Amino acid sequence: MAVKEITDATFEDVVLKSEIPVMVDLWAVWCGPCKMIHPILEELSEEYEGKALMTKLDVDNNRETAMKYGIRNIPTVLFFKNGEVVDKQVGAVPKKKFVEKLEAIL
């Protein structure tokens, strides 16, 4: 399963109404560190298929969601459980850090 591309329009249905935890990668095409973490999220989407959902939201094209969650720096990865933000990671970090945060909410 690949990382699911979401938009302001699909955010509520995909993220807030999800029955499993969701990682939301807030990114932009021009962001170098964003490109660095994308392969990690692709790996996690395979490893956690059925247990957690990996998504990405382009902040340049979906400003409403970025503003709602006060995103000032990218990449920012928000961790949602039961429709609520339960954790956050700002900046590019190793896969191990994402796994730790994900395991803590499963």
N, C-alpha and C positions, 0 to 999 in steps of 0.2 A: 504494500500500500504506500502510495506517495504522500508527501505533505500536501494537505488540502488548501487550495487558495480560497480565501474568504474575502468578503467585502463588507462595507457598512450595512448593506442590505441583507446579507446572509448571516451576519455576526450573531444575532439573537438566536436564530434557529440552530445554527451549527454549534455555537459555543455555550451560550447561556442555558439552553435547553438540553444539553448533552447529559446522558446518564453516566458517562465515564469522564475522567479528568481530561482536560484539554490544555495543550501548550499552544499559545498564540505568539508567533514570531512577528513582531512589528519591525518592518524593514523597508528599504528603498533600493531601487535599481542601482543608484550611484554609490551605495554604501559598501566599502571594501570589507569591513568586519562582518557585515551581513552575509556577504558571499562566503566568508570563511566558515560560518556556522551552519550554512544550509546543508552541506553533506552530512553533518552530524544529525540534523533533524530528519533527514531522509533515512539514515540508519535506525534512528529511534522509532520512526513510523513503522518500520518492518518489525523491529524487536518487540514493540509494545502493541502490535495490532490486536484490536479487540479489548485491550486494557486501558489504553489512552489514545487520544487523537492529537496528531501534530498538524497545526495549521499555520498559515502565514498571511499577513495582511499588509499590503503596500500602503505606507502612511501618506505618500504623495497623492494617491488616488482615493484614499479613504480617511479623510481628515477628521470626520465626525467621531469615529471610534478612538483615534489617537488623542483627540482633545478630551474626550470623556474620561479617559484613563490617565491623563496628564503626562503623556509621553513626551519627554524633552530630548532624549538621546536614543539613538538606534545603533545596533540592534537592542531592543528590549524584548525579553520573552516573559509573558505573563502566564502564570499557571492557574487555571480555573478548576474548581470543584464545586458541583452543585450550583453553578451560576455565579459563584463568587471568586474574586481573586484571592488566592491563598498563598502565593509566593511570586517572586519576580527576580529576574536576572538581567542586569544591564551590562552590555558589552559582550565581546567574544570571549568565551571560556572553553576549557576542554570538555569533552563529552562526559567525563566523570562527574563534573559539577551538575550538568543537566540530569544525569541518572540519579544522583543523590536527591535532588529536589523532586524529581518525579516519583521516586520510590517512597519518599516521605508522605506523599498524598494519595498513594494507591491503597 
